[in-house]
Amino acid sequence: MTVPTHCKGCGKEFKRKVARKTGYCHACYMAGPHHANPDLRAKLSASMKARLADPNARAEHLERTRRGRNDRLENDPEFREMVRQQGRAVGALRLGGQGAPAGSEMRKAAGRSVTRTKLADIPLEYREMHKKLRKQVGAQESRRLIADQHNADVVRFQRTGQLQQTVRA
């Protein structure tokens, strides 16, 4: 199999890449009529989903994508400015409750969502304990102490069938 060196659509020269099978650069490939074919799109989608189902392939893909974006942000001032403008446009939408007044239902919902995300590793019954411990010993140490306490409580519950007093409350 010969690997194309120039795009069949626009003639742009591209790097030698064994995985390039179509002979088109990305822009020409995406603009081509074959890409609008629903059967082909479904086949391409299924292929990519199957490839990304493998955790190693997904990690490689994410790392390659991250590295490429960072390189482009570092070396291309026009791209960096475009990304900055896109960020400002998204920020101007005021999503997530930034524009809502304090105490509004939107801000409360956003706060609950952030709490659920940030404290996902702490069981509900230990969150008040975490809140107090965090101020005394710091978040990391509090998480470690709570994990130890949780493990001890699980062992105690399996042995005796009774919950610890602080957990019951």
N, C-alpha and C positions, 0 to 999 in steps of 0.2 A: 504494500500500500504506500502510495506517495503522499507525503504530507504537504498540503498547499502552503505557499509562502506569501501569496497575494490574495486579497479578497476578490471573489468572482463578481461581486456587486459594484464596489467602488474602486477596486484596484489598490487599496491601501495595503502596504506591506506589514505583515505581522510576524512576531517571533515564531520560530519553529516550535510546534507543540503537537505531540503525537495525538493528544486527545481531540484536536480540532478535526472534525470529520466532515463538516458541511462545506468548507471552502469559503465561508462568508465571515466577515468580522461580526462582532456582536451587534452593532447597530443595524447592519444590513440583514442579519439573520432575524432580528426582532421585527424589522419592518417588512419582511418578506411575506408573500401571500400564503406560503405553506404554514406559517406560524398561526394563521387565523383559523386553520382547519381544526374543528373541535375534537376530532378523533386523535389527531396528532398531539394537541395540547393535553388531552387526557393521558396519553401514553407518556409524554414528557413529564407530566406531573407525577404520575405513578412511579416512574423511574427515579425521579429526584427524591420522592418520599421514601422509597425503598432504600436508596443510598444513605439518606440521612437517618434512617432507623438504626443504623449501626453507630453506637456511641463513639467509636474511634474515628470513623469517617466524619461524623458530625463535629467532633472536637477539632479535627484537622481543618475542616471547612470554615468553622468559626474563627479559628486562629489565623488562617490565611486571609479571610475577609477583614478581620480586625487589623492585621498588619498592613494590608493594602490600603485601607482607609486612613490609618495613621500616617503612613508614608505620603499619601496624597495630601492630607491636611498639612503636613510639614513642608512639602515641596511645591504646592500649587496654591498661590495666594488667591486666585480667582475662586477655586473650589472652597477654600477656607471661608471666604467672604460669603459665598452662596450658602454654606452650611450655617453661618452666623445669622444671615437674614432669615433662613427657614426657622431657626430657633426663636428668633424674635417674633415671627409671625405666629408660631404655635403658642408662645407665651402670651401674645396679645389676645388669644382666644379665651383666656382665663378659665381653662379647664381645671378640674380638681378642686374647685372651691376657692381659688386664690382671690377672686373678685367678690365673693359672698361675704356678708357681714359676719362678725364673730358670733357664734351661738346659733347660726342658721342651720337648718336641717342638712344642707349640702356640706357645710364644714364639719358637722358632726359625723356624717357618713364618711367623709374623707378621713377623718381622724380614726374612726373604727377600722377602716381599711388599712391604714398605715400600721395601727397597733396589731391587727391580725397578721400582717406581713412580718413586721419586725420581731414579734414575740411568738412566732409560729412554733419555735422549738420549746417553749415553756408551756406546760399544761395549764389550762384555765384556773384550776384550783390553787396554783402556786404563783399567780401573777401579782397578787397583792404582796406576797412575801418578797417577790423579785423587786417590786417597787421600793420597798423599805430597804432591802439589802443593797440595792444598786447605789443608794445614797451613801451607805456606810463603807462598802468594800469595792465598789465599781461594778460595771456591767458584766465583764468577763468572769470575775470571781463569783458574782451572784449566780450566773448561769451554771457554773461548775458546782456550786454548793446546792443549787436546786436540783440539778441532775442527780447528785449523790443522794439527796433527801428523797427524791422521787423513787430511785432504785431501792433504797432502804424501805420505803413505804410499800412498794409493790411486794417485796419479799415478806414484810410483816403481814400484809393483807393475805398473801397466799398461805401463810402459816396459820394465822389466827382468824382470818375472815373479818377483821375489824379495821376500819379506817383510822388513821391518825387523827387526833383531836383537831389540829389546825386545818386539816383537809375537810373534815366534816363541817366545820364552821363555814 
